[in-house]
């Protein structure tokens, strides 16, 4: 069984690196590759009893469909191959901050009760990643900054729980997020502002 788990972690590493490259280039195929990576990661985290990270990867599966639809629409507005960005509304920033604090506090308690291996790291990384994924689907430039922090926490979580192949994946994600931020910032084209009630 240990060899199977390691093989799945290596698979997640390979597909995860491909995902990061496609994300930086803002290719719609990123979301399809993300389904494969998320499935492998969900299994690995579940085996290690890291419940929130397992659930997070199931959330990624759903968001892959949402993100693909959103990016296809946005891509039609700016042209094929262009990096499309949206301004992040102040309302979204405030709601995201409140959700991060409240969600982290609540999830820590739930994970402690569920016997999670690392409830604090798991909860904070999960809530931050949920918000970052939503921001990614909306093409907010600042999603990269959230990913840098979330990936640092998740790398630590993987090392503490002995998932070294996944730790390597998240180290790659950190580097990709730093590069992605500057790449999108320099080459992105902002879409016309949407209704402020969003």
N, CA, C and O of each residue as an XYZ file, in Angstrom:
792
protein
N       0.830     -1.203      0.000
C       0.000      0.000      0.000
C       0.872      1.264      0.000
O       0.548      2.253     -0.657
N       1.972      1.214      0.740
C       2.878      2.372      0.812
C       3.410      2.747     -0.573
O       3.543      3.931     -0.885
N       3.712      1.754     -1.395
C       4.213      2.028     -2.745
C       3.141      2.663     -3.623
O       3.432      3.530     -4.447
N       1.900      2.223     -3.437
C       0.788      2.801     -4.193
C       0.616      4.274     -3.818
O       0.432      5.124     -4.689
N       0.676      4.571     -2.516
C       0.527      5.950     -2.047
C       1.643      6.824     -2.609
O       1.388      7.939     -3.063
N       2.868      6.328     -2.581
C       3.984      7.106     -3.125
C       3.828      7.328     -4.623
O       4.135      8.408     -5.129
N       3.348      6.305     -5.336
C       3.126      6.454     -6.783
C       2.075      7.521     -7.060
O       2.216      8.301     -8.002
N       1.025      7.562     -6.248
C      -0.020      8.578     -6.410
C       0.540      9.965     -6.108
O       0.200     10.929     -6.794
N       1.396     10.079     -5.091
C       2.018     11.368     -4.771
C       2.930     11.832     -5.911
O       2.950     13.018     -6.239
N       3.683     10.910     -6.514
C       4.543     11.269     -7.649
C       3.676     11.720     -8.831
O       4.004     12.691     -9.514
N       2.573     11.008     -9.064
C       1.637     11.403    -10.117
C       1.107     12.820     -9.861
O       1.027     13.636    -10.780
N       0.748     13.100     -8.610
C       0.259     14.436     -8.247
C       1.340     15.488     -8.481
O       1.048     16.600     -8.920
N       2.585     15.132     -8.186
C       3.697     16.057     -8.413
C       3.828     16.388     -9.899
O       3.953     17.555    -10.268
N       3.800     15.363    -10.749
C       3.976     15.568    -12.194
C       2.820     16.382    -12.772
O       3.039     17.364    -13.481
N       1.594     15.973    -12.468
C       0.438     16.714    -13.007
C       0.331     18.093    -12.366
O      -0.133     19.043    -12.996
N       0.761     18.197    -11.116
C       0.710     19.493    -10.432
C       1.669     20.507    -11.034
O       1.347     21.691    -11.126
N       2.840     20.051    -11.442
C       3.803     20.943    -12.106
C       3.219     21.403    -13.446
O       3.316     22.577    -13.803
N       2.616     20.473    -14.176
C       1.970     20.839    -15.441
C       0.860     21.858    -15.197
O       0.708     22.814    -15.958
N       0.093     21.652    -14.144
C      -0.984     22.575    -13.770
C      -0.424     23.972    -13.512
O      -0.975     24.963    -13.993
N       0.670     24.053    -12.751
C       1.262     25.359    -12.409
C       1.724     26.099    -13.662
O       1.521     27.306    -13.787
N       2.340     25.376    -14.577
C       2.803     26.004    -15.829
C       1.609     26.523    -16.635
O       1.640     27.642    -17.148
N       0.566     25.710    -16.742
C      -0.625     26.119    -17.490
C      -1.341     27.286    -16.814
O      -1.923     28.137    -17.487
N      -1.298     27.323    -15.478
C      -1.917     28.434    -14.742
C      -1.187     29.739    -15.035
O      -1.819     30.765    -15.286
N       0.137     29.702    -15.005
C       0.932     30.901    -15.295
C       0.615     31.413    -16.695
O       0.498     32.620    -16.907
N       0.476     30.494    -17.652
C       0.185     30.871    -19.034
C      -1.299     31.172    -19.265
O      -1.698     31.594    -20.350
N      -2.102     30.948    -18.231
C      -3.553     31.124    -18.257
C      -4.188     30.353    -19.404
O      -4.906     30.914    -20.231
N      -3.910     29.059    -19.435
C      -4.484     28.161    -20.435
C      -5.687     27.441    -19.837
O      -5.628     26.965    -18.703
N      -6.773     27.360    -20.593
C      -7.975     26.693    -20.101
C      -7.736     25.223    -19.749
O      -8.413     24.677    -18.879
N      -6.777     24.584    -20.421
C      -6.485     23.174    -20.146
C      -5.981     22.960    -18.721
O      -5.976     21.833    -18.227
N      -5.554     24.046    -18.055
C      -5.133     23.964    -16.654
C      -6.210     23.318    -15.791
O      -5.917     22.503    -14.915
N      -7.467     23.695    -16.051
C      -8.554     23.192    -15.213
C      -8.740     21.682    -15.385
O      -9.087     20.992    -14.427
N      -8.515     21.171    -16.581
C      -8.638     19.726    -16.830
C      -7.522     18.974    -16.105
O      -7.769     17.964    -15.447
N      -6.296     19.476    -16.233
C      -5.159     18.858    -15.529
C      -5.383     18.946    -14.017
O      -5.006     18.042    -13.271
N      -5.999     20.044    -13.576
C      -6.283     20.217    -12.151
C      -7.180     19.128    -11.586
O      -7.055     18.762    -10.417
N      -8.076     18.612    -12.400
C      -8.947     17.518    -11.947
C      -8.111     16.298    -11.584
O      -8.352     15.661    -10.558
N      -7.133     15.972    -12.417
C      -6.262     14.822    -12.151
C      -5.434     15.030    -10.878
O      -5.335     14.144    -10.030
N      -4.844     16.225    -10.770
C      -4.015     16.530     -9.601
C      -4.854     16.497     -8.328
O      -4.442     15.924     -7.320
N      -6.019     17.108     -8.378
C      -6.876     17.170     -7.190
C      -7.333     15.801     -6.730
O      -7.412     15.536     -5.530
N      -7.634     14.934     -7.677
C      -8.053     13.574     -7.324
C      -6.932     12.836     -6.601
O      -7.161     12.186     -5.581
N      -5.720     12.944     -7.137
C      -4.568     12.277     -6.510
C      -4.270     12.860     -5.135
O      -4.007     12.116     -4.191
N      -4.310     14.183     -5.012
C      -4.027     14.824     -3.729
C      -5.094     14.498     -2.694
O      -4.779     14.268     -1.526
N      -6.362     14.478     -3.116
C      -7.446     14.154     -2.185
C      -7.238     12.767     -1.588
O      -7.423     12.567     -0.387
N      -6.854     11.815     -2.427
C      -6.600     10.460     -1.943
C      -5.442     10.450     -0.943
O      -5.546      9.858      0.131
N      -4.344     11.108     -1.305
C      -3.155     11.101     -0.448
C      -3.428     11.759      0.908
O      -3.039     11.229      1.949
N      -4.092     12.907      0.890
C      -4.403     13.586      2.152
C      -5.376     12.754      2.986
O      -5.269     12.719      4.212
N      -6.325     12.082      2.328
C      -7.270     11.239      3.059
C      -6.585     10.085      3.764
O      -6.921      9.763      4.903
N      -5.630      9.465      3.100
C      -4.874      8.357      3.703
C      -4.105      8.831      4.942
O      -3.945      8.084      5.907
N      -3.630     10.088      4.900
C      -2.859     10.644      6.019
C      -3.752     11.285      7.095
O      -3.239     11.849      8.061
N      -5.066     11.205      6.938
C      -6.032     11.771      7.887
C      -5.907     13.296      7.995
O      -6.058     13.866      9.076
N      -5.635     13.930      6.881
C      -5.568     15.392      6.822
C      -6.849     15.808      6.092
O      -6.851     16.068      4.889
N      -7.938     15.859      6.871
C      -9.285     15.899      6.315
C      -9.610     17.184      5.548
O     -10.219     17.128      4.480
N      -9.214     18.322      6.079
C      -9.566     19.568      5.390
C      -8.870     19.658      4.037
O      -9.474     20.100      3.059
N      -7.616     19.247      3.972
C      -6.900     19.283      2.691
C      -7.490     18.283      1.709
O      -7.484     18.524      0.501
N      -7.996     17.166      2.211
C      -8.693     16.219      1.350
C      -9.957     16.874      0.784
O     -10.215     16.825     -0.418
N     -10.736     17.487      1.677
C     -11.952     18.178      1.242
C     -11.661     19.326      0.297
O     -12.416     19.578     -0.642
N     -10.562     20.021      0.550
C     -10.160     21.131     -0.313
C      -9.932     20.645     -1.741
O     -10.324     21.317     -2.695
N      -9.312     19.505     -1.889
C      -9.049     18.983     -3.230
C     -10.324     18.520     -3.928
O     -10.400     18.537     -5.157
N     -11.312     18.112     -3.161
C     -12.624     17.816     -3.747
C     -13.271     19.120     -4.220
O     -13.889     19.166     -5.283
N     -13.123     20.174     -3.422
C     -13.590     21.512     -3.821
C     -12.910     21.959     -5.116
O     -13.547     22.553     -5.986
N     -11.601     21.666     -5.239
C     -10.878     22.016     -6.457
C     -11.504     21.353     -7.686
O     -11.544     21.954     -8.760
N     -11.985     20.133     -7.534
C     -12.631     19.440     -8.654
C     -13.837     20.244     -9.154
O     -14.015     20.445    -10.356
N     -14.653     20.692     -8.209
C     -15.839     21.477     -8.569
C     -15.427     22.806     -9.194
O     -15.984     23.221    -10.211
N     -14.439     23.477     -8.574
C     -14.000     24.781     -9.066
C     -13.324     24.681    -10.430
O     -13.262     25.668    -11.163
N     -12.822     23.512    -10.772
C     -12.228     23.340    -12.099
C     -13.270     23.536    -13.190
O     -12.976     24.095    -14.247
N     -14.490     23.073    -12.929
C     -15.576     23.270    -13.895
C     -15.967     24.743    -13.945
O     -16.113     25.310    -15.028
N     -16.139     25.369    -12.769
C     -16.498     26.790    -12.696
C     -15.433     27.644    -13.377
O     -15.744     28.521    -14.183
N     -14.176     27.373    -13.041
C     -13.079     28.149    -13.608
C     -12.982     28.038    -15.114
O     -12.725     29.027    -15.800
N     -13.186     26.836    -15.631
C     -13.122     26.636    -17.073
C     -14.189     27.468    -17.786
O     -13.915     28.099    -18.807
N     -15.404     27.464    -17.240
C     -16.496     28.251    -17.835
C     -16.174     29.741    -17.774
O     -16.342     30.452    -18.765
N     -15.709     30.224    -16.608
C     -15.394     31.651    -16.431
C     -14.282     32.084    -17.383
O     -14.389     33.122    -18.035
N     -13.229     31.297    -17.461
C     -12.074     31.671    -18.293
C     -12.429     31.655    -19.779
O     -11.920     32.476    -20.542
N     -13.283     30.745    -20.191
C     -13.688     30.731    -21.602
C     -14.433     32.008    -21.952
O     -14.200     32.597    -23.008
N     -15.328     32.439    -21.070
C     -16.070     33.682    -21.299
C     -15.115     34.874    -21.342
O     -15.192     35.703    -22.249
N     -14.218     34.957    -20.365
C     -13.287     36.085    -20.288
C     -12.341     36.096    -21.475
O     -12.007     37.162    -21.993
N     -11.906     34.926    -21.910
C     -10.994     34.832    -23.046
C     -11.609     35.382    -24.328
O     -10.903     35.918    -25.182
N     -12.930     35.247    -24.458
C     -13.617     35.779    -25.635
C     -13.613     37.307    -25.641
O     -13.688     37.927    -26.702
N     -13.526     37.912    -24.450
C     -13.563     39.377    -24.358
C     -12.224     40.030    -24.697
O     -12.196     41.136    -25.238
N     -11.119     39.360    -24.388
C      -9.803     39.982    -24.603
C      -9.053     39.381    -25.785
O      -8.051     39.944    -26.227
N      -9.505     38.278    -26.290
C      -8.820     37.653    -27.415
C      -8.067     36.401    -27.000
O      -7.610     36.282    -25.863
N      -7.948     35.490    -27.917
C      -7.278     34.208    -27.679
C      -5.820     34.415    -27.304
O      -5.102     35.162    -27.968
N      -5.387     33.760    -26.250
C      -3.992     33.822    -25.837
C      -3.637     35.001    -24.945
O      -2.515     35.078    -24.443
N      -4.575     35.923    -24.738
C      -4.324     37.075    -23.866
C      -4.570     36.691    -22.412
O      -5.433     35.863    -22.121
N      -3.816     37.289    -21.506
C      -4.050     37.085    -20.078
C      -5.096     38.104    -19.637
O      -4.867     39.312    -19.687
N      -6.244     37.595    -19.207
C      -7.349     38.469    -18.806
C      -7.366     38.639    -17.295
O      -7.216     37.668    -16.552
N      -7.547     39.866    -16.845
C      -7.581     40.188    -15.421
C      -8.844     40.976    -15.104
O      -9.421     41.635    -15.969
N      -9.255     40.891    -13.851
C     -10.339     41.730    -13.359
C      -9.854     42.473    -12.122
O      -9.076     41.941    -11.330
N     -10.317     43.702    -11.966
C     -10.055     44.444    -10.727
C     -10.809     43.761     -9.596
O     -11.954     43.347     -9.776
N     -10.184     43.640     -8.445
C     -10.853     43.003     -7.316
C     -11.631     44.064     -6.535
O     -11.038     45.021     -6.036
N     -12.941     43.906     -6.425
C     -13.737     44.903     -5.708
C     -13.414     44.922     -4.208
O     -13.059     43.898     -3.626
N     -13.541     46.091     -3.604
C     -13.306     46.248     -2.163
C     -14.211     45.312     -1.368
O     -13.788     44.738     -0.364
N     -15.457     45.159     -1.817
C     -16.412     44.279     -1.138
C     -15.889     42.841     -1.079
O     -16.008     42.173     -0.052
N     -15.313     42.374     -2.179
C     -14.756     41.019     -2.235
C     -13.595     40.882     -1.260
O     -13.466     39.854     -0.594
N     -12.752     41.899     -1.166
C     -11.618     41.864     -0.239
C     -12.086     41.763      1.206
O     -11.552     40.973      1.984
N     -13.095     42.572      1.565
C     -13.598     42.580      2.949
C     -14.257     41.252      3.289
O     -13.986     40.672      4.340
N     -15.125     40.769      2.401
C     -15.806     39.481      2.642
C     -14.789     38.350      2.741
O     -14.915     37.470      3.593
N     -13.783     38.375      1.870
C     -12.750     37.331      1.894
C     -11.980     37.338      3.211
O     -11.697     36.277      3.767
N     -11.640     38.521      3.714
C     -10.918     38.622      4.988
C     -11.764     38.085      6.139
O     -11.263     37.363      7.001
N     -13.038     38.439      6.149
C     -13.931     37.953      7.214
C     -14.109     36.442      7.137
O     -14.100     35.756      8.159
N     -14.271     35.927      5.919
C     -14.407     34.478      5.745
C     -13.141     33.742      6.162
O     -13.203     32.650      6.728
N     -11.987     34.353      5.875
C     -10.733     33.716      6.260
C     -10.633     33.566      7.778
O     -10.323     32.486      8.280
N     -10.896     34.648      8.504
C     -10.780     34.606      9.970
C     -11.819     33.661     10.567
O     -11.472     32.758     11.329
N     -13.089     33.864     10.225
C     -14.156     33.043     10.798
C     -14.021     31.582     10.370
O     -14.190     30.672     11.182
N     -13.719     31.370      9.097
C     -13.591     30.004      8.590
C     -12.442     29.249      9.228
O     -12.570     28.063      9.534
N     -11.318     29.925      9.433
C     -10.155     29.277     10.051
C     -10.450     28.872     11.486
O     -10.151     27.749     11.892
N     -11.040     29.791     12.259
C     -11.354     29.508     13.663
C     -12.320     28.331     13.771
O     -12.114     27.421     14.574
N     -13.373     28.356     12.960
C     -14.365     27.286     12.987
C     -13.771     25.958     12.534
O     -13.992     24.927     13.169
N     -13.016     25.982     11.436
C     -12.478     24.738     10.894
C     -11.436     24.104     11.821
O     -11.338     22.879     11.886
N     -10.668     24.909     12.526
C      -9.710     24.355     13.502
C     -10.446     23.511     14.528
O     -10.002     22.412     14.863
N     -11.572     24.017     15.032
C     -12.346     23.285     16.043
C     -12.915     21.988     15.474
O     -12.868     20.941     16.119
N     -13.450     22.071     14.262
C     -14.021     20.880     13.614
C     -12.942     19.819     13.386
O     -13.164     18.633     13.632
N     -11.774     20.258     12.914
C     -10.697     19.308     12.622
C     -10.124     18.686     13.881
O      -9.751     17.512     13.884
N     -10.052     19.466     14.952
C      -9.609     18.880     16.237
C     -10.554     17.767     16.660
O     -10.115     16.700     17.088
N     -11.851     18.018     16.540
C     -12.850     17.015     16.926
C     -12.776     15.786     16.025
O     -13.068     14.673     16.462
N     -12.384     15.991     14.762
C     -12.316     14.880     13.803
C     -10.997     14.115     13.870
O     -10.813     13.134     13.150
N     -10.068     14.561     14.741
C      -8.788     13.860     14.870
C      -7.814     14.152     13.748
O      -6.984     13.308     13.408
N      -7.906     15.344     13.168
C      -6.982     15.740     12.101
C      -5.546     15.733     12.619
O      -5.291     16.087     13.771
N      -4.613     15.328     11.761
C      -3.207     15.225     12.165
C      -2.601     16.583     12.517
O      -1.783     16.658     13.434
N      -2.966     17.632     11.834
C      -2.436     18.989     12.065
C      -3.557     20.006     11.857
O      -3.597     20.668     10.820
N      -4.466     20.142     12.820
C      -5.672     20.940     12.584
C      -5.425     22.415     12.267
O      -6.120     22.982     11.424
N      -4.454     23.044     12.922
C      -4.240     24.478     12.670
C      -3.677     24.730     11.276
O      -4.207     25.552     10.529
N      -2.609     24.026     10.928
C      -2.028     24.207      9.598
C      -3.029     23.828      8.511
O      -3.168     24.528      7.508
N      -3.714     22.724      8.722
C      -4.668     22.220      7.735
C      -5.811     23.216      7.534
O      -6.205     23.490      6.400
N      -6.340     23.754      8.627
C      -7.470     24.678      8.544
C      -7.092     25.981      7.853
O      -7.786     26.429      6.941
N      -5.992     26.590      8.287
C      -5.597     27.882      7.722
C      -5.264     27.743      6.238
O      -5.683     28.570      5.429
N      -4.512     26.702      5.878
C      -4.168     26.485      4.469
C      -5.417     26.227      3.632
O      -5.521     26.701      2.501
N      -6.356     25.482      4.187
C      -7.571     25.138      3.448
C      -8.436     26.360      3.192
O      -8.859     26.594      2.059
N      -8.703     27.141      4.231
C      -9.570     28.316      4.059
C      -8.924     29.314      3.101
O      -9.596     29.872      2.234
N      -7.635     29.533      3.259
C      -6.933     30.458      2.369
C      -6.962     29.954      0.922
O      -7.118     30.746     -0.007
N      -6.816     28.664      0.735
C      -6.837     28.077     -0.603
C      -8.221     28.135     -1.242
O      -8.340     28.312     -2.454
N      -9.266     27.987     -0.429
C     -10.631     28.115     -0.948
C     -10.835     29.515     -1.518
O     -11.369     29.677     -2.615
N     -10.406     30.518     -0.767
C     -10.544     31.908     -1.220
C      -9.677     32.151     -2.452
O     -10.127     32.774     -3.414
N      -8.444     31.666     -2.429
C      -7.530     31.858     -3.560
C      -8.066     31.203     -4.828
O      -7.904     31.753     -5.917
N      -8.693     30.051     -4.708
C      -9.249     29.366     -5.876
C     -10.398     30.167     -6.474
O     -10.522     30.266     -7.695
N     -11.238     30.737     -5.616
C     -12.331     31.566     -6.112
C     -11.758     32.797     -6.837
O     -12.224     33.173     -7.912
N     -10.746     33.408     -6.227
C     -10.099     34.572     -6.852
C      -9.451     34.191     -8.184
O      -9.480     34.973     -9.134
N      -8.871     33.004     -8.254
C      -8.267     32.524     -9.503
C      -9.327     32.408    -10.593
O      -9.110     32.840    -11.725
N     -10.479     31.822    -10.247
C     -11.556     31.668    -11.224
C     -12.044     33.023    -11.739
O     -12.508     33.129    -12.874
N     -11.936     34.056    -10.899
C     -12.351     35.405    -11.290
C     -11.232     36.186    -11.986
O     -11.454     37.311    -12.435
N     -10.050     35.610    -12.078
C      -8.871     36.247    -12.710
C      -8.410     37.498    -11.979
O      -8.045     38.489    -12.611
N      -8.425     37.455    -10.633
C      -7.863     38.553     -9.855
C      -6.356     38.344     -9.741
O      -5.913     37.259     -9.364
N      -5.579     39.348    -10.055
C      -4.121     39.253     -9.967
C      -3.671     38.849     -8.559
O      -2.727     38.073     -8.411
N      -4.335     39.368     -7.536
C      -3.927     39.153     -6.150
C      -4.078     37.712     -5.684
O      -3.617     37.362     -4.598
N      -4.722     36.870     -6.496
C      -4.835     35.456     -6.118
C      -3.456     34.830     -5.945
O      -3.276     33.925     -5.130
N      -2.478     35.318     -6.718
C      -1.125     34.768     -6.609
C      -0.535     35.016     -5.222
O       0.177     34.163     -4.693
N      -0.823     36.168     -4.633
C      -0.288     36.475     -3.301
C      -0.883     35.537     -2.253
O      -0.187     35.084     -1.344
N      -2.171     35.253     -2.390
C      -2.802     34.293     -1.471
C      -2.178     32.909     -1.631
O      -1.952     32.200     -0.650
N      -1.901     32.533     -2.889
C      -1.314     31.213     -3.131
C       0.088     31.093     -2.538
O       0.457     30.030     -2.038
N       0.862     32.159     -2.588
C       2.212     32.092     -2.004
C       2.117     31.722     -0.535
O       2.821     30.827     -0.068
N       1.246     32.409      0.195
C       1.087     32.142      1.636
C       0.505     30.751      1.863
O       1.010     29.996      2.694
N      -0.557     30.406      1.130
C      -1.200     29.096      1.304
C      -0.236     27.954      0.992
O      -0.231     26.937      1.685
N       0.576     28.122     -0.048
C       1.509     27.058     -0.434
C       2.665     26.910      0.558
O       3.168     25.803      0.756
N       3.084     27.994      1.173
C       4.104     27.895      2.225
C       3.549     27.090      3.397
O       4.230     26.220      3.939
N       2.317     27.385      3.782
C       1.689     26.660      4.900
C       1.489     25.192      4.530
O       1.745     24.307      5.346
N       1.034     24.929      3.305
C       0.791     23.549      2.886
C       2.094     22.766      2.758
O       2.125     21.574      3.064
N       3.163     23.409      2.313
C       4.465     22.740      2.262
C       4.871     22.289      3.660
O       5.325     21.162      3.859
N       4.700     23.192      4.627
C       5.005     22.852      6.026
C       4.149     21.686      6.498
O       4.645     20.770      7.155
N       2.855     21.719      6.162
C       1.937     20.645      6.538
C       2.382     19.308      5.955
O       2.361     18.289      6.646
N       2.781     19.312      4.698
C       3.216     18.068      4.048
C       4.493     17.508      4.681
O       4.632     16.297      4.848
N       5.412     18.394      5.028
C       6.655     17.938      5.675
C       6.343     17.339      7.043
O       6.853     16.274      7.391
N       5.508     18.022      7.812
C       5.161     17.557      9.165
C       4.451     16.204      9.119
O       4.643     15.375     10.009
N       3.632     15.976      8.090
C       2.888     14.708      7.993
C       3.607     13.654      7.143
O       3.049     12.590      6.876
N       4.843     13.945      6.717
C       5.658     12.964      6.010
C       5.302     12.759      4.550
O       5.654     11.727      3.979
N       4.623     13.697      3.934
C       4.253     13.600      2.518
C       5.268     14.402      1.694
O       4.978     15.502      1.225
N       6.445     13.833      1.532
C       7.567     14.589      0.975
C       7.418     14.884     -0.515
O       7.874     15.928     -0.981
N       6.784     13.981     -1.271
C       6.563     14.256     -2.687
C       5.585     15.418     -2.850
O       5.754     16.269     -3.724
N       4.566     15.441     -2.002
C       3.626     16.561     -2.071
C       4.279     17.850     -1.578
O       3.947     18.932     -2.063
N       5.197     17.752     -0.626
C       5.945     18.937     -0.191
C       6.732     19.524     -1.356
O       6.811     20.742     -1.518
N       7.316     18.638     -2.168
C       8.046     19.099     -3.355
C       7.098     19.785     -4.333
O       7.452     20.791     -4.949
N       5.894     19.237     -4.470
C       4.898     19.856     -5.347
C       4.566     21.268     -4.874
O       4.527     22.202     -5.674
N       4.328     21.422     -3.579
C       3.944     22.745     -3.065
C       5.107     23.728     -3.069
O       4.891     24.935     -3.176
N       6.329     23.234     -2.956
C       7.486     24.122     -3.148
C       7.510     24.642     -4.583
O       7.809     25.812     -4.825
N       7.195     23.767     -5.523
C       7.099     24.183     -6.925
C       5.993     25.216     -7.100
O       6.154     26.188     -7.838
N       4.873     25.004     -6.419
C       3.761     25.953     -6.490
C       4.164     27.339     -5.966
O       3.744     28.359     -6.512
N       4.980     27.369     -4.906
C       5.433     28.660     -4.375
C       6.220     29.416     -5.445
O       5.962     30.591     -5.705
N       7.172     28.732     -6.055
C       7.972     29.364     -7.116
C       7.089     29.799     -8.273
O       7.260     30.892     -8.813
N       6.145     28.947     -8.653
C       5.238     29.273     -9.746
C       4.357     30.467     -9.425
O       4.075     31.285    -10.301
N       3.915     30.574     -8.167
C       3.056     31.694     -7.776
C       3.811     33.015     -7.811
O       3.259     34.037     -8.218
N       5.069     33.000     -7.388
C       5.883     34.220     -7.450
C       6.055     34.646     -8.908
O       5.855     35.811     -9.253
N       6.431     33.681     -9.762
C       6.606     33.999    -11.178
C       5.271     34.418    -11.808
O       5.211     35.381    -12.572
N       4.214     33.687    -11.479
C       2.901     33.972    -12.048
C       2.417     35.373    -11.736
O       1.823     36.033    -12.588
N       2.669     35.831    -10.517
C       2.247     37.182    -10.136
C       2.879     38.220    -11.060
O       2.181     39.077    -11.600
N       4.184     38.147    -11.240
C       4.869     39.138    -12.070
C       4.528     38.976    -13.555
O       4.451     39.958    -14.294
N       4.324     37.720    -13.983
C       3.958     37.463    -15.377
C       2.582     38.065    -15.686
O       2.417     38.765    -16.685
N       1.603     37.789    -14.828
C       0.264     38.328    -15.046
C       0.261     39.855    -14.918
O      -0.425     40.545    -15.672
N       1.026     40.369    -13.968
C       1.051     41.819    -13.749
C       1.605     42.544    -14.972
O       1.097     43.598    -15.354
N       2.634     41.987    -15.580
C       3.273     42.663    -16.714
C       2.534     42.435    -18.035
O       2.610     43.274    -18.932
N       1.824     41.317    -18.166
C       1.230     40.979    -19.462
C      -0.288     40.942    -19.469
O      -0.905     40.764    -20.519
N      -0.895     41.112    -18.290
C      -2.350     41.007    -18.204
C      -3.085     42.194    -18.790
O      -2.578     43.316    -18.817
N      -4.294     41.920    -19.258
C      -5.167     42.951    -19.793
C      -6.460     42.918    -18.986
O      -7.114     41.879    -18.891
N      -6.827     44.074    -18.398
C      -8.008     44.123    -17.543
C      -9.286     44.164    -18.375
O      -9.388     44.888    -19.365
N     -10.255     43.366    -17.941
C     -11.572     43.359    -18.563
C     -12.340     44.597    -18.119
O     -12.018     45.184    -17.086
N     -13.352     45.003    -18.884
C     -14.187     46.119    -18.431
C     -14.800     45.784    -17.066
O     -15.112     44.628    -16.780
N     -14.965     46.815    -16.228
C     -15.500     46.610    -14.885
C     -16.911     46.045    -14.955
O     -17.731     46.456    -15.777
N     -17.173     45.068    -14.046
C     -18.513     44.503    -13.946
C     -19.340     45.342    -12.972
O     -18.851     46.299    -12.373
N     -20.583     44.958    -12.837
C     -21.473     45.621    -11.880
C     -20.882     45.537    -10.485
O     -20.413     44.471    -10.085
N     -20.890     46.614     -9.746
C     -20.268     46.679     -8.419
C     -20.994     45.877     -7.364
O     -20.480     45.725     -6.256
N     -22.187     45.352     -7.669
C     -22.943     44.572     -6.686
C     -22.499     43.123     -6.622
O     -23.074     42.335     -5.871
N     -21.488     42.757     -7.395
C     -21.047     41.361     -7.391
C     -20.299     41.038     -6.137
O     -19.851     39.905     -5.960
